[in-house]
């Protein structure tokens, strides 16, 4: 993952609004055009490390059912979203007072990777689009982690969760390796590291930490052939504007996450529930060779942050871990699922532009 001692670089978490021209993501020409459009818009907004916006994917996690065998089972309840305190909100948002969803297929057989041609097309599209618009400081591509696949596509086949997660790790390894071998930074999407607490049955923190350790061990196993510097890990508490009163504190899991192999850790740092957690790094030492990618732009609101606020947020982290160890990012994606776009596309691009301006100000002030 590229960092810079000259200035604070900017990036985002992956998914971006699909352009109106992308009416059929199974049309290769339409996807290529959409990737070209989103790459051009990222560069125009001033984003340094750019991606393909996940143009070919219906969702950042659920896309894997098109690339893995073993998902022919009936939908199974995904999670209890933990909003018993706010049942009316849960009904309005998910159609259920308990927030249970059952729209994704379950795993009913052995998982193996079938998506070589799909990931190859994604890589080719991004590289071709970036070649047309010089100026990016780096390229990245996202991929679902074993744990987040488990979170959305429930296990109905393997003896237990650990066996399922490690099977997914081995199955997803070809995609991870292909992204790295193409010279792109691999972003591993791991919302489960926090969401498995938020959305699941409440248990002691010590017990949940053991679950996080298991999920990270599977991730390290899947990426064993990829250098740490070529990877970044994204964790979040669910990309939705809701109460989030049951979110596990970052301080309870950050030490475990920093031990994982990826050199860069991305996390929410802009929304009202987690912005205060920059203070965690007053007590947590960043290990040598690690960098952080805090969200300094909220991905669930149509407010366009002021550049001064963005600069202040960046400055807090830079003052604690060093400017050279900070990459300015977004809390999460802006279109994590095709059917769920909260921020208007035109506002998304304005927010990314203010991210770039805020990073410029922060670079000047944190020399």
Phi, psi and omega in degrees: 000127183283129170238177183212137175269347181280324180201167180274120181280159179240152175203193177212182190268349174140288187280138179228160182304135175284134180290157180303334182292341182272077180273342181216104183286356174268000177268108184305320181294320179294321179293316179302317180295321180293319178296318178300317181296313184290327177294316179299320181291323178297314180297318180296327180284346180097013178287136184272308182255113193246160179228187182270003179070007181061039184298329184272357190251137176287338179194152186297339181244319186286348178300337186293340178294344176269353184236355180236145170279165173100004183245064178247009183279164179291156177304142178232149181304127185278307187197157169264112195286001172074029181246038177301332179290338185228064186297327180292320175299315181299320179296318182291325184275318186240359180078012180212136178295339179259358176068029180273131177243148181213047185260347184260146179293154177263164177278122182234016180192177181298138181266138175210158187272129180236008191259024183303317181290327181291314180291327177297320178293319178300314181296314181298320181296316181293315182295320180294317180294319180293328179293334180279342184230080180300151177133343179287142178277346180180166180236142175225160176220140182270156173208143180291138176281160176304320183293323181286331174296316176301323184292325184262329182242099191291150182278123174236014188232312185281156184301328182200178183297316182298317178298321179294313183297318180289328174295319177296322179300314180292323181291324182277348182307317180301325179290315179301313182297320182297319180296315179296314183295340177277359179086015179260152171286131179270121172258122179262117182275115187232051177301337182299335183299332175248322185292332179298336174278312183300318189263349187258189177291139180291134176215169181301149181301319181300321178292318179294323178300324177295324176294318178298318179300319179296316181295322179288326177297320177296320179296316178298323178296317182291333184252022186299338182259011182243130178299145180304321183293347181264009185227152168224151185242131178248125172240151176202176185251021182102121186273069178214148179276096181214186185298317181057026182289344181260008180297137176286138180298144177303323182300336183281345183228349189298326180297322179292317182296321181291342177278343181293164189293320183305138185282339183238136178243124179256137180205163180290136178213010185241335184281162188297340182274339187232358183299327183292346189282004170302334182294342177306324185280003168286334183249336183262122178277132178284122181298153177302138179085359180256151174223161179241151180232072182290145172287124176242005174230129179281136182259012182237008182227149178272003168297138171261113183301146176284140179305327179296320178294317178301315180298321178296316180299315179297317183300325179300314180290316181300323180293337183262322185245355182098134183302324183292348181253016181237130170241128183279125183229194178246158181301316181201193178281163180262355178207060186299331173227143183304323185274359185229090180238109184270318182270128178302136183308315182296331178282327176304314182292327176293322179294321178293325177294321178288333172300313180296318180293318178297321178294324177297315178296317181295324179295321180292329186266346184238050183288000000 
